[in-house]
């Protein structure tokens, strides 16, 4: 809970792939097709707007969770995230096997060792407006995402230390 008079942390992401918080600026990977206000499933774009951070999902077999004020939950090997607009569980955590199209959260490549679902298209969920929008670990070459925001592991761990339930992610339409 925020102390009276203390503003929530706002993390800003610019359209040219930089993420900033007070006193720090780091490189970020964004959607392969840029950013957009009118996000659609499968468009490869990162949604523009101001979003809360829902919680930290982490791989406990790869080490202890980083310090954070966010709720922390260990990812299980049978977890996925529905990205099928026709699925009643669209844009939600699902248990595998799952009949509808989905992403597997337990990955070998390390990109989802730390995953922060952002509050995009989840209150309420609208079919086809985009799903599985996360902050997660970037590829070593900062290759583009399918619509997420990705950071180097060390940068993500540092950022998570400052995050809590009132932290907001602001994805901008322009570069600074």
C-alpha positions as CSV (number, residue, x, y, z in Angstrom):
1,X,0.0,0.0,0.0
2,X,1.3,3.5,-0.9
3,X,2.2,5.9,1.9
4,X,0.1,9.1,1.8
5,X,1.8,11.8,-0.4
6,X,4.2,9.3,-2.0
7,X,3.4,8.8,-5.7
8,X,3.4,5.4,-7.4
9,X,6.4,4.4,-9.4
10,X,5.8,5.1,-13.1
11,X,8.0,3.2,-15.5
12,X,8.2,4.7,-19.0
13,X,8.8,2.9,-22.2
14,X,9.5,4.9,-25.4
15,X,8.6,3.8,-28.9
16,X,12.3,3.6,-29.7
17,X,13.0,0.9,-27.1
18,X,14.2,2.7,-24.0
19,X,12.7,2.0,-20.5
20,X,13.2,4.6,-17.8
21,X,12.5,4.9,-14.1
22,X,13.8,7.5,-11.7
23,X,17.6,7.6,-12.1
24,X,17.9,4.8,-14.7
25,X,17.5,4.3,-18.4
26,X,17.9,0.8,-20.0
27,X,17.4,-0.7,-23.4
28,X,14.2,-2.6,-24.0
29,X,12.9,-4.9,-26.8
30,X,9.4,-4.2,-28.0
31,X,7.0,-5.7,-30.5
32,X,8.5,-6.6,-33.9
33,X,6.0,-4.2,-35.6
34,X,6.4,-1.3,-33.1
35,X,3.8,0.2,-30.8
36,X,0.1,0.8,-31.4
37,X,-3.0,2.2,-29.6
38,X,-5.5,-0.2,-31.2
39,X,-3.8,-3.5,-30.4
40,X,-5.0,-6.7,-32.1
41,X,-4.2,-10.4,-31.4
42,X,-1.2,-11.5,-33.5
43,X,-0.2,-8.0,-34.8
44,X,3.3,-8.1,-33.3
45,X,2.8,-4.7,-31.7
46,X,3.2,-3.4,-28.1
47,X,0.1,-1.6,-26.8
48,X,0.3,2.1,-26.0
49,X,-1.1,3.2,-22.7
50,X,-0.7,3.2,-18.9
51,X,-0.9,-0.3,-17.3
52,X,-0.6,-1.7,-13.8
53,X,1.8,-4.6,-13.1
54,X,-0.2,-7.7,-12.0
55,X,2.5,-9.9,-10.3
56,X,5.8,-11.6,-10.8
57,X,5.9,-15.1,-12.2
58,X,9.3,-16.8,-11.8
59,X,11.1,-20.1,-12.4
60,X,12.1,-21.3,-9.0
61,X,14.3,-24.0,-10.5
62,X,16.5,-21.3,-11.9
63,X,17.1,-19.5,-8.6
64,X,15.3,-17.7,-5.9
65,X,12.8,-14.9,-6.9
66,X,14.2,-11.4,-6.9
67,X,13.2,-8.9,-4.3
68,X,10.0,-7.1,-5.2
69,X,6.9,-5.6,-3.7
70,X,4.8,-7.4,-6.3
71,X,3.1,-10.7,-5.4
72,X,5.4,-13.6,-6.4
73,X,4.3,-16.9,-7.8
74,X,6.5,-19.8,-9.0
75,X,5.7,-20.9,-12.6
76,X,4.7,-24.6,-12.8
77,X,5.8,-26.8,-15.7
78,X,2.2,-27.3,-16.8
79,X,1.3,-23.6,-17.0
80,X,0.4,-21.7,-20.2
81,X,-1.3,-18.5,-21.2
82,X,-4.3,-18.6,-23.6
83,X,-3.9,-16.5,-26.7
84,X,-6.9,-17.9,-28.6
85,X,-9.6,-15.2,-28.9
86,X,-12.3,-18.0,-29.2
87,X,-11.2,-19.5,-25.8
88,X,-13.3,-18.6,-22.7
89,X,-9.9,-18.4,-20.9
90,X,-8.5,-15.9,-23.4
91,X,-5.6,-13.8,-22.0
92,X,-5.5,-15.8,-18.8
93,X,-3.2,-18.4,-17.1
94,X,-4.2,-21.9,-18.1
95,X,-3.2,-25.4,-17.1
96,X,-1.7,-27.6,-19.8
97,X,-2.7,-29.6,-21.7
98,X,-5.1,-26.9,-22.9
99,X,-7.3,-27.5,-26.0
100,X,-7.1,-23.9,-27.2
101,X,-4.1,-22.1,-28.6
102,X,-1.7,-20.9,-25.9
103,X,1.9,-20.0,-25.0
104,X,3.9,-22.3,-22.7
105,X,5.2,-20.3,-19.7
106,X,7.8,-23.0,-18.7
107,X,10.4,-22.3,-21.5
108,X,13.9,-23.6,-22.1
109,X,15.3,-20.4,-23.6
110,X,15.1,-18.4,-20.3
111,X,12.9,-15.6,-21.7
112,X,10.2,-16.4,-19.2
113,X,12.4,-17.0,-16.2
114,X,10.9,-13.8,-14.8
115,X,7.5,-12.7,-16.2
116,X,5.4,-9.8,-15.2
117,X,1.9,-9.8,-16.7
118,X,0.8,-6.2,-17.3
119,X,-2.8,-5.1,-16.8
120,X,-3.6,-5.0,-20.5
121,X,-6.9,-6.3,-21.8
122,X,-7.8,-8.1,-18.6
123,X,-10.4,-5.9,-16.9
124,X,-12.5,-6.9,-18.8
125,X,-10.9,-9.2,-21.3
126,X,-12.0,-8.5,-24.9
127,X,-11.5,-11.3,-27.4
128,X,-9.0,-10.4,-30.1
129,X,-7.6,-7.2,-28.4
130,X,-4.3,-8.9,-27.6
131,X,-3.1,-11.3,-24.9
132,X,0.0,-12.4,-23.0
133,X,1.5,-8.9,-22.8
134,X,4.3,-9.2,-20.3
135,X,7.6,-7.7,-19.1
136,X,10.1,-10.5,-19.5
137,X,13.7,-11.3,-20.1
138,X,15.2,-10.1,-23.4
139,X,17.1,-12.2,-25.9
140,X,20.8,-11.4,-25.8
141,X,20.5,-9.5,-29.1
142,X,17.4,-7.6,-27.9
143,X,15.5,-9.3,-30.7
144,X,11.9,-8.1,-31.0
145,X,9.0,-9.6,-29.1
146,X,5.4,-10.4,-30.2
147,X,4.1,-7.4,-28.3
148,X,5.8,-7.6,-24.9
149,X,8.5,-5.4,-23.2
150,X,11.7,-7.3,-22.7
151,X,14.8,-6.3,-20.6
152,X,18.2,-7.7,-19.8
153,X,17.9,-10.0,-16.8
154,X,20.0,-7.8,-14.6
155,X,18.0,-4.7,-15.5
156,X,14.7,-6.5,-14.9
157,X,15.9,-7.7,-11.4
158,X,17.0,-4.1,-10.6
159,X,13.6,-2.7,-11.7
160,X,11.6,-5.3,-9.8
161,X,13.2,-4.2,-6.5
162,X,11.3,-0.9,-6.9
163,X,8.0,-2.3,-8.1
164,X,4.9,-2.8,-6.0
165,X,1.2,-3.1,-6.4
166,X,0.7,0.5,-7.4
167,X,3.6,0.6,-10.0
168,X,2.4,1.7,-13.5
169,X,3.9,1.0,-16.9
170,X,3.5,3.8,-19.4
171,X,4.2,2.8,-23.0
172,X,4.5,5.9,-25.2
173,X,3.7,6.4,-28.8
174,X,6.9,8.5,-29.4
175,X,10.6,8.5,-28.6
176,X,11.7,11.1,-26.0
